[in-house]
Amino acid sequence: MRTECKNYESRTYASGDAVRKCNLDLAPEAPWRCPDDCPKYEARLADVAWQHGTAVAPPTPPPPKGVGEDPSIAALLDEAENIINAAVPTTMAEVESERARTRGWRRILPRRRRS
């Protein structure tokens, strides 16, 4: 990944796992590489108002063999993304159904008359 691009994001979790990604989802072989001639590449100018932690991200793992040479890698990653995206509407419908079922279940007590 082109870490100097403003669309690049990296996050390290307490477990030591790190996520590196293009926020625009333009890297066909993400998370290993961005296109060399990416039309949305913009150099990162400054990290204004960011809080930088003291943790150091682990080094980027080496790319698998064939990255950048084998078009089936990008195709496989696209298919995996399609599977996940296909599950989103069903999952969202289940969440909304659960929310709708629990809405309005507050017990309404009758008002007491004042004497």
Helices and strands as residue ranges (DSSP letters): E 8-12, E 18-22, H 71-102
